[in-house]
Amino acid sequence: MPLIEIHMLEGRTDEQKKALLESVTRAVRESIGAPMETIRVWIQEFSPPEYMAAGVWYGDKKK
């Protein structure tokens, strides 16, 4: 059973998240031949103050 967890900053619309989950599910099915009913994909969101990339704290960035 493939389990895929996506970590990303909050702020996407429900439609964007649904499109991402559908695309990842399709990619898993097509790339490894996993049966659709066995694929699990979910999003773990976090707020900007909980993230730093390349030394830049996202808590300082404006939305």
HTML snippet that shows the backbone in 3Dmol.js (N, CA, C, O; Angstrom):
<script src="https://3Dmol.org/build/3Dmol-min.js"></script>
<div id="view" style="width:600px;height:400px;position:relative"></div>
<script>
const pdb = `
ATOM      1  N   MET A   1       0.841  -1.174   0.000  1.00  0.00           N
ATOM      2  CA  MET A   1       0.000   0.000   0.000  1.00  0.00           C
ATOM      3  C   MET A   1       0.888   1.239   0.000  1.00  0.00           C
ATOM      4  O   MET A   1       1.567   1.496   0.994  1.00  0.00           O
ATOM      5  N   PRO A   2       0.905   2.009  -1.077  1.00  0.00           N
ATOM      6  CA  PRO A   2       1.676   3.252  -1.111  1.00  0.00           C
ATOM      7  C   PRO A   2       1.053   4.313  -0.204  1.00  0.00           C
ATOM      8  O   PRO A   2      -0.149   4.574  -0.259  1.00  0.00           O
ATOM      9  N   LEU A   3       1.897   4.915   0.628  1.00  0.00           N
ATOM     10  CA  LEU A   3       1.477   6.007   1.513  1.00  0.00           C
ATOM     11  C   LEU A   3       2.321   7.224   1.176  1.00  0.00           C
ATOM     12  O   LEU A   3       3.545   7.184   1.300  1.00  0.00           O
ATOM     13  N   ILE A   4       1.681   8.302   0.751  1.00  0.00           N
ATOM     14  CA  ILE A   4       2.396   9.501   0.327  1.00  0.00           C
ATOM     15  C   ILE A   4       1.910  10.680   1.164  1.00  0.00           C
ATOM     16  O   ILE A   4       0.722  11.000   1.175  1.00  0.00           O
ATOM     17  N   GLU A   5       2.844  11.322   1.864  1.00  0.00           N
ATOM     18  CA  GLU A   5       2.522  12.490   2.670  1.00  0.00           C
ATOM     19  C   GLU A   5       3.199  13.699   2.053  1.00  0.00           C
ATOM     20  O   GLU A   5       4.400  13.681   1.785  1.00  0.00           O
ATOM     21  N   ILE A   6       2.425  14.747   1.829  1.00  0.00           N
ATOM     22  CA  ILE A   6       2.928  15.978   1.228  1.00  0.00           C
ATOM     23  C   ILE A   6       2.947  17.053   2.311  1.00  0.00           C
ATOM     24  O   ILE A   6       1.927  17.317   2.947  1.00  0.00           O
ATOM     25  N   HIS A   7       4.096  17.665   2.517  1.00  0.00           N
ATOM     26  CA  HIS A   7       4.229  18.762   3.477  1.00  0.00           C
ATOM     27  C   HIS A   7       4.308  20.066   2.689  1.00  0.00           C
ATOM     28  O   HIS A   7       5.091  20.186   1.747  1.00  0.00           O
ATOM     29  N   MET A   8       3.483  21.046   3.086  1.00  0.00           N
ATOM     30  CA  MET A   8       3.532  22.335   2.400  1.00  0.00           C
ATOM     31  C   MET A   8       2.944  23.426   3.281  1.00  0.00           C
ATOM     32  O   MET A   8       2.190  23.166   4.219  1.00  0.00           O
ATOM     33  N   LEU A   9       3.319  24.665   2.944  1.00  0.00           N
ATOM     34  CA  LEU A   9       2.780  25.814   3.658  1.00  0.00           C
ATOM     35  C   LEU A   9       1.281  25.919   3.421  1.00  0.00           C
ATOM     36  O   LEU A   9       0.790  25.605   2.336  1.00  0.00           O
ATOM     37  N   GLU A  10       0.567  26.357   4.433  1.00  0.00           N
ATOM     38  CA  GLU A  10      -0.868  26.563   4.280  1.00  0.00           C
ATOM     39  C   GLU A  10      -1.136  27.712   3.333  1.00  0.00           C
ATOM     40  O   GLU A  10      -0.253  28.524   3.053  1.00  0.00           O
ATOM     41  N   GLY A  11      -2.360  27.773   2.842  1.00  0.00           N
ATOM     42  CA  GLY A  11      -2.739  28.892   1.988  1.00  0.00           C
ATOM     43  C   GLY A  11      -3.299  28.496   0.639  1.00  0.00           C
ATOM     44  O   GLY A  11      -3.806  29.351  -0.088  1.00  0.00           O
ATOM     45  N   ARG A  12      -3.223  27.219   0.282  1.00  0.00           N
ATOM     46  CA  ARG A  12      -3.786  26.790  -1.000  1.00  0.00           C
ATOM     47  C   ARG A  12      -5.294  26.625  -0.852  1.00  0.00           C
ATOM     48  O   ARG A  12      -5.798  26.382   0.245  1.00  0.00           O
ATOM     49  N   THR A  13      -5.999  26.758  -1.958  1.00  0.00           N
ATOM     50  CA  THR A  13      -7.452  26.551  -1.939  1.00  0.00           C
ATOM     51  C   THR A  13      -7.755  25.055  -1.894  1.00  0.00           C
ATOM     52  O   THR A  13      -6.896  24.223  -2.185  1.00  0.00           O
ATOM     53  N   ASP A  14      -8.987  24.735  -1.524  1.00  0.00           N
ATOM     54  CA  ASP A  14      -9.399  23.330  -1.540  1.00  0.00           C
ATOM     55  C   ASP A  14      -9.286  22.742  -2.942  1.00  0.00           C
ATOM     56  O   ASP A  14      -8.915  21.579  -3.099  1.00  0.00           O
ATOM     57  N   GLU A  15      -9.601  23.534  -3.955  1.00  0.00           N
ATOM     58  CA  GLU A  15      -9.511  23.058  -5.337  1.00  0.00           C
ATOM     59  C   GLU A  15      -8.066  22.730  -5.709  1.00  0.00           C
ATOM     60  O   GLU A  15      -7.816  21.724  -6.373  1.00  0.00           O
ATOM     61  N   GLN A  16      -7.112  23.565  -5.288  1.00  0.00           N
ATOM     62  CA  GLN A  16      -5.695  23.296  -5.567  1.00  0.00           C
ATOM     63  C   GLN A  16      -5.233  22.025  -4.858  1.00  0.00           C
ATOM     64  O   GLN A  16      -4.517  21.205  -5.433  1.00  0.00           O
ATOM     65  N   LYS A  17      -5.649  21.873  -3.610  1.00  0.00           N
ATOM     66  CA  LYS A  17      -5.243  20.680  -2.860  1.00  0.00           C
ATOM     67  C   LYS A  17      -5.845  19.416  -3.478  1.00  0.00           C
ATOM     68  O   LYS A  17      -5.172  18.390  -3.578  1.00  0.00           O
ATOM     69  N   LYS A  18      -7.101  19.491  -3.888  1.00  0.00           N
ATOM     70  CA  LYS A  18      -7.731  18.329  -4.530  1.00  0.00           C
ATOM     71  C   LYS A  18      -6.999  17.964  -5.820  1.00  0.00           C
ATOM     72  O   LYS A  18      -6.749  16.787  -6.081  1.00  0.00           O
ATOM     73  N   ALA A  19      -6.654  18.976  -6.631  1.00  0.00           N
ATOM     74  CA  ALA A  19      -5.939  18.728  -7.881  1.00  0.00           C
ATOM     75  C   ALA A  19      -4.579  18.084  -7.613  1.00  0.00           C
ATOM     76  O   ALA A  19      -4.177  17.167  -8.329  1.00  0.00           O
ATOM     77  N   LEU A  20      -3.875  18.554  -6.595  1.00  0.00           N
ATOM     78  CA  LEU A  20      -2.581  17.974  -6.242  1.00  0.00           C
ATOM     79  C   LEU A  20      -2.741  16.519  -5.816  1.00  0.00           C
ATOM     80  O   LEU A  20      -2.006  15.652  -6.288  1.00  0.00           O
ATOM     81  N   LEU A  21      -3.686  16.247  -4.936  1.00  0.00           N
ATOM     82  CA  LEU A  21      -3.903  14.881  -4.460  1.00  0.00           C
ATOM     83  C   LEU A  21      -4.282  13.946  -5.606  1.00  0.00           C
ATOM     84  O   LEU A  21      -3.809  12.810  -5.659  1.00  0.00           O
ATOM     85  N   GLU A  22      -5.127  14.411  -6.518  1.00  0.00           N
ATOM     86  CA  GLU A  22      -5.507  13.597  -7.677  1.00  0.00           C
ATOM     87  C   GLU A  22      -4.310  13.324  -8.581  1.00  0.00           C
ATOM     88  O   GLU A  22      -4.137  12.203  -9.060  1.00  0.00           O
ATOM     89  N   SER A  23      -3.493  14.331  -8.814  1.00  0.00           N
ATOM     90  CA  SER A  23      -2.318  14.163  -9.678  1.00  0.00           C
ATOM     91  C   SER A  23      -1.308  13.187  -9.085  1.00  0.00           C
ATOM     92  O   SER A  23      -0.763  12.339  -9.791  1.00  0.00           O
ATOM     93  N   VAL A  24      -1.068  13.312  -7.802  1.00  0.00           N
ATOM     94  CA  VAL A  24      -0.120  12.408  -7.146  1.00  0.00           C
ATOM     95  C   VAL A  24      -0.656  10.977  -7.159  1.00  0.00           C
ATOM     96  O   VAL A  24       0.092  10.032  -7.408  1.00  0.00           O
ATOM     97  N   THR A  25      -1.933  10.823  -6.894  1.00  0.00           N
ATOM     98  CA  THR A  25      -2.537   9.492  -6.926  1.00  0.00           C
ATOM     99  C   THR A  25      -2.378   8.858  -8.296  1.00  0.00           C
ATOM    100  O   THR A  25      -1.997   7.693  -8.403  1.00  0.00           O
ATOM    101  N   ARG A  26      -2.668   9.620  -9.347  1.00  0.00           N
ATOM    102  CA  ARG A  26      -2.509   9.128 -10.714  1.00  0.00           C
ATOM    103  C   ARG A  26      -1.062   8.744 -11.007  1.00  0.00           C
ATOM    104  O   ARG A  26      -0.795   7.699 -11.602  1.00  0.00           O
ATOM    105  N   ALA A  27      -0.125   9.605 -10.579  1.00  0.00           N
ATOM    106  CA  ALA A  27       1.297   9.343 -10.834  1.00  0.00           C
ATOM    107  C   ALA A  27       1.751   8.052 -10.163  1.00  0.00           C
ATOM    108  O   ALA A  27       2.515   7.282 -10.745  1.00  0.00           O
ATOM    109  N   VAL A  28       1.288   7.817  -8.955  1.00  0.00           N
ATOM    110  CA  VAL A  28       1.654   6.576  -8.252  1.00  0.00           C
ATOM    111  C   VAL A  28       1.078   5.370  -8.992  1.00  0.00           C
ATOM    112  O   VAL A  28       1.779   4.384  -9.217  1.00  0.00           O
ATOM    113  N   ARG A  29      -0.183   5.449  -9.363  1.00  0.00           N
ATOM    114  CA  ARG A  29      -0.812   4.344 -10.080  1.00  0.00           C
ATOM    115  C   ARG A  29      -0.088   4.051 -11.389  1.00  0.00           C
ATOM    116  O   ARG A  29       0.190   2.895 -11.705  1.00  0.00           O
ATOM    117  N   GLU A  30       0.216   5.101 -12.150  1.00  0.00           N
ATOM    118  CA  GLU A  30       0.851   4.915 -13.455  1.00  0.00           C
ATOM    119  C   GLU A  30       2.313   4.486 -13.352  1.00  0.00           C
ATOM    120  O   GLU A  30       2.787   3.717 -14.187  1.00  0.00           O
ATOM    121  N   SER A  31       3.024   4.964 -12.354  1.00  0.00           N
ATOM    122  CA  SER A  31       4.459   4.672 -12.280  1.00  0.00           C
ATOM    123  C   SER A  31       4.784   3.318 -11.667  1.00  0.00           C
ATOM    124  O   SER A  31       5.753   2.675 -12.073  1.00  0.00           O
ATOM    125  N   ILE A  32       3.992   2.877 -10.700  1.00  0.00           N
ATOM    126  CA  ILE A  32       4.316   1.578 -10.078  1.00  0.00           C
ATOM    127  C   ILE A  32       3.203   0.556 -10.217  1.00  0.00           C
ATOM    128  O   ILE A  32       3.329  -0.570  -9.734  1.00  0.00           O
ATOM    129  N   GLY A  33       2.118   0.935 -10.868  1.00  0.00           N
ATOM    130  CA  GLY A  33       1.031  -0.002 -11.112  1.00  0.00           C
ATOM    131  C   GLY A  33       0.230  -0.371  -9.876  1.00  0.00           C
ATOM    132  O   GLY A  33      -0.414  -1.420  -9.848  1.00  0.00           O
ATOM    133  N   ALA A  34       0.258   0.468  -8.861  1.00  0.00           N
ATOM    134  CA  ALA A  34      -0.500   0.181  -7.635  1.00  0.00           C
ATOM    135  C   ALA A  34      -1.991   0.283  -7.914  1.00  0.00           C
ATOM    136  O   ALA A  34      -2.427   1.203  -8.605  1.00  0.00           O
ATOM    137  N   PRO A  35      -2.770  -0.637  -7.393  1.00  0.00           N
ATOM    138  CA  PRO A  35      -4.221  -0.524  -7.544  1.00  0.00           C
ATOM    139  C   PRO A  35      -4.727   0.753  -6.859  1.00  0.00           C
ATOM    140  O   PRO A  35      -4.283   1.095  -5.763  1.00  0.00           O
ATOM    141  N   MET A  36      -5.639   1.435  -7.505  1.00  0.00           N
ATOM    142  CA  MET A  36      -6.155   2.697  -7.005  1.00  0.00           C
ATOM    143  C   MET A  36      -6.639   2.596  -5.557  1.00  0.00           C
ATOM    144  O   MET A  36      -6.403   3.505  -4.761  1.00  0.00           O
ATOM    145  N   GLU A  37      -7.306   1.510  -5.215  1.00  0.00           N
ATOM    146  CA  GLU A  37      -7.876   1.382  -3.875  1.00  0.00           C
ATOM    147  C   GLU A  37      -6.825   1.228  -2.775  1.00  0.00           C
ATOM    148  O   GLU A  37      -7.158   1.295  -1.592  1.00  0.00           O
ATOM    149  N   THR A  38      -5.565   1.021  -3.149  1.00  0.00           N
ATOM    150  CA  THR A  38      -4.511   0.865  -2.141  1.00  0.00           C
ATOM    151  C   THR A  38      -3.703   2.143  -1.911  1.00  0.00           C
ATOM    152  O   THR A  38      -2.887   2.199  -0.991  1.00  0.00           O
ATOM    153  N   ILE A  39      -3.922   3.161  -2.732  1.00  0.00           N
ATOM    154  CA  ILE A  39      -3.104   4.376  -2.675  1.00  0.00           C
ATOM    155  C   ILE A  39      -3.689   5.357  -1.661  1.00  0.00           C
ATOM    156  O   ILE A  39      -4.881   5.662  -1.679  1.00  0.00           O
ATOM    157  N   ARG A  40      -2.813   5.842  -0.772  1.00  0.00           N
ATOM    158  CA  ARG A  40      -3.205   6.832   0.230  1.00  0.00           C
ATOM    159  C   ARG A  40      -2.310   8.053   0.079  1.00  0.00           C
ATOM    160  O   ARG A  40      -1.085   7.931   0.091  1.00  0.00           O
ATOM    161  N   VAL A  41      -2.912   9.226  -0.062  1.00  0.00           N
ATOM    162  CA  VAL A  41      -2.166  10.478  -0.208  1.00  0.00           C
ATOM    163  C   VAL A  41      -2.820  11.512   0.698  1.00  0.00           C
ATOM    164  O   VAL A  41      -4.043  11.651   0.705  1.00  0.00           O
ATOM    165  N   TRP A  42      -2.006  12.237   1.460  1.00  0.00           N
ATOM    166  CA  TRP A  42      -2.552  13.291   2.304  1.00  0.00           C
ATOM    167  C   TRP A  42      -1.590  14.461   2.390  1.00  0.00           C
ATOM    168  O   TRP A  42      -0.402  14.341   2.091  1.00  0.00           O
ATOM    169  N   ILE A  43      -2.132  15.591   2.806  1.00  0.00           N
ATOM    170  CA  ILE A  43      -1.364  16.834   2.915  1.00  0.00           C
ATOM    171  C   ILE A  43      -1.227  17.201   4.380  1.00  0.00           C
ATOM    172  O   ILE A  43      -2.199  17.179   5.136  1.00  0.00           O
ATOM    173  N   GLN A  44      -0.023  17.534   4.764  1.00  0.00           N
ATOM    174  CA  GLN A  44       0.259  18.064   6.094  1.00  0.00           C
ATOM    175  C   GLN A  44       0.638  19.528   5.903  1.00  0.00           C
ATOM    176  O   GLN A  44       1.693  19.829   5.344  1.00  0.00           O
ATOM    177  N   GLU A  45      -0.214  20.436   6.362  1.00  0.00           N
ATOM    178  CA  GLU A  45       0.056  21.862   6.196  1.00  0.00           C
ATOM    179  C   GLU A  45       0.662  22.447   7.471  1.00  0.00           C
ATOM    180  O   GLU A  45       0.413  21.965   8.575  1.00  0.00           O
ATOM    181  N   PHE A  46       1.450  23.479   7.292  1.00  0.00           N
ATOM    182  CA  PHE A  46       2.022  24.187   8.430  1.00  0.00           C
ATOM    183  C   PHE A  46       2.048  25.670   8.109  1.00  0.00           C
ATOM    184  O   PHE A  46       2.020  26.060   6.942  1.00  0.00           O
ATOM    185  N   SER A  47       2.101  26.495   9.143  1.00  0.00           N
ATOM    186  CA  SER A  47       2.058  27.944   8.958  1.00  0.00           C
ATOM    187  C   SER A  47       3.462  28.489   8.706  1.00  0.00           C
ATOM    188  O   SER A  47       4.445  27.846   9.075  1.00  0.00           O
ATOM    189  N   PRO A  48       3.571  29.653   8.088  1.00  0.00           N
ATOM    190  CA  PRO A  48       4.877  30.226   7.772  1.00  0.00           C
ATOM    191  C   PRO A  48       5.846  30.338   8.955  1.00  0.00           C
ATOM    192  O   PRO A  48       7.038  30.104   8.761  1.00  0.00           O
ATOM    193  N   PRO A  49       5.400  30.683  10.169  1.00  0.00           N
ATOM    194  CA  PRO A  49       6.361  30.779  11.264  1.00  0.00           C
ATOM    195  C   PRO A  49       6.992  29.441  11.661  1.00  0.00           C
ATOM    196  O   PRO A  49       7.926  29.408  12.463  1.00  0.00           O
ATOM    197  N   GLU A  50       6.486  28.346  11.104  1.00  0.00           N
ATOM    198  CA  GLU A  50       7.024  27.019  11.411  1.00  0.00           C
ATOM    199  C   GLU A  50       7.992  26.522  10.338  1.00  0.00           C
ATOM    200  O   GLU A  50       8.325  25.337  10.315  1.00  0.00           O
ATOM    201  N   TYR A  51       8.451  27.412   9.446  1.00  0.00           N
ATOM    202  CA  TYR A  51       9.229  26.967   8.287  1.00  0.00           C
ATOM    203  C   TYR A  51      10.378  27.917   7.978  1.00  0.00           C
ATOM    204  O   TYR A  51      10.241  29.136   8.078  1.00  0.00           O
ATOM    205  N   MET A  52      11.507  27.338   7.605  1.00  0.00           N
ATOM    206  CA  MET A  52      12.658  28.107   7.143  1.00  0.00           C
ATOM    207  C   MET A  52      13.246  27.379   5.935  1.00  0.00           C
ATOM    208  O   MET A  52      13.373  26.155   5.933  1.00  0.00           O
ATOM    209  N   ALA A  53      13.597  28.144   4.924  1.00  0.00           N
ATOM    210  CA  ALA A  53      14.229  27.584   3.737  1.00  0.00           C
ATOM    211  C   ALA A  53      15.387  28.478   3.335  1.00  0.00           C
ATOM    212  O   ALA A  53      15.236  29.696   3.246  1.00  0.00           O
ATOM    213  N   ALA A  54      16.544  27.876   3.093  1.00  0.00           N
ATOM    214  CA  ALA A  54      17.740  28.605   2.676  1.00  0.00           C
ATOM    215  C   ALA A  54      18.056  29.754   3.637  1.00  0.00           C
ATOM    216  O   ALA A  54      18.520  30.816   3.222  1.00  0.00           O
ATOM    217  N   GLY A  55      17.798  29.522   4.922  1.00  0.00           N
ATOM    218  CA  GLY A  55      18.098  30.527   5.928  1.00  0.00           C
ATOM    219  C   GLY A  55      17.095  31.654   6.043  1.00  0.00           C
ATOM    220  O   GLY A  55      17.302  32.599   6.804  1.00  0.00           O
ATOM    221  N   VAL A  56      16.007  31.562   5.291  1.00  0.00           N
ATOM    222  CA  VAL A  56      14.977  32.591   5.328  1.00  0.00           C
ATOM    223  C   VAL A  56      13.791  32.050   6.118  1.00  0.00           C
ATOM    224  O   VAL A  56      13.194  31.041   5.743  1.00  0.00           O
ATOM    225  N   TRP A  57      13.457  32.722   7.207  1.00  0.00           N
ATOM    226  CA  TRP A  57      12.323  32.334   8.041  1.00  0.00           C
ATOM    227  C   TRP A  57      11.054  32.844   7.385  1.00  0.00           C
ATOM    228  O   TRP A  57      10.913  34.046   7.163  1.00  0.00           O
ATOM    229  N   TYR A  58      10.142  31.959   7.077  1.00  0.00           N
ATOM    230  CA  TYR A  58       8.924  32.342   6.382  1.00  0.00           C
ATOM    231  C   TYR A  58       7.979  33.143   7.264  1.00  0.00           C
ATOM    232  O   TYR A  58       7.034  33.747   6.757  1.00  0.00           O
ATOM    233  N   GLY A  59       8.210  33.162   8.575  1.00  0.00           N
ATOM    234  CA  GLY A  59       7.425  34.010   9.459  1.00  0.00           C
ATOM    235  C   GLY A  59       7.619  35.487   9.157  1.00  0.00           C
ATOM    236  O   GLY A  59       6.775  36.311   9.510  1.00  0.00           O
ATOM    237  N   ASP A  60       8.743  35.832   8.498  1.00  0.00           N
ATOM    238  CA  ASP A  60       9.014  37.222   8.129  1.00  0.00           C
ATOM    239  C   ASP A  60       8.380  37.608   6.799  1.00  0.00           C
ATOM    240  O   ASP A  60       8.300  38.792   6.469  1.00  0.00           O
ATOM    241  N   LYS A  61       7.926  36.610   6.028  1.00  0.00           N
ATOM    242  CA  LYS A  61       7.352  36.904   4.714  1.00  0.00           C
ATOM    243  C   LYS A  61       5.884  37.261   4.863  1.00  0.00           C
ATOM    244  O   LYS A  61       5.166  36.671   5.670  1.00  0.00           O
ATOM    245  N   LYS A  62       5.450  38.229   4.079  1.00  0.00           N
ATOM    246  CA  LYS A  62       4.038  38.599   4.075  1.00  0.00           C
ATOM    247  C   LYS A  62       3.274  37.657   3.163  1.00  0.00           C
ATOM    248  O   LYS A  62       3.801  37.179   2.158  1.00  0.00           O
ATOM    249  N   LYS A  63       2.029  37.396   3.525  1.00  0.00           N
ATOM    250  CA  LYS A  63       1.201  36.512   2.705  1.00  0.00           C
ATOM    251  C   LYS A  63       0.730  37.226   1.465  1.00  0.00           C
ATOM    252  O   LYS A  63       0.018  36.640   0.649  1.00  0.00           O
TER     253      LYS A  63
END
`;
const viewer = $3Dmol.createViewer("view");
viewer.addModel(pdb, "pdb");
viewer.setStyle({}, {cartoon: {color: "spectrum"}});
viewer.zoomTo();
viewer.render();
</script>
